Amino acid sequence: MASLSRSDVEHVAHLARLGLTEEEVTRLVGQLQHILDQYAVLAELPTDRIPPTAQTIEVENILRDDLVTPSLGAQDALAGAPERSTDYFLVPAILAEADP
């Protein structure tokens, strides 16, 4: 696999708008090259007989069943409201009326 150059790292850092110091660029060249070398090792593995997979673990529905239960009544729900109008919360208007 081709090696990663310092100018490659500087170019990618520029595209990502990263302000890297000289020390950071030097460190990243080594770290990113190590990552690419590991991918090269993985690319050599014989995977011809392994079927493609979308998931590595079995996916299952973990939601509970819907159960009908008694709900809170309007009077109880509105008991702590600062302001109310019959069975509704009363809140200040946030939009002005549009002129016709």
Secondary structure as UniProt FT lines:
FT   HELIX           6..15
FT   TURN            16..17
FT   HELIX           22..43
FT   TURN            48..49
FT   HELIX           74..77
FT   TURN            78..80
FT   STRAND          84..85
FT   TURN            86..87
FT   STRAND          88..89
//
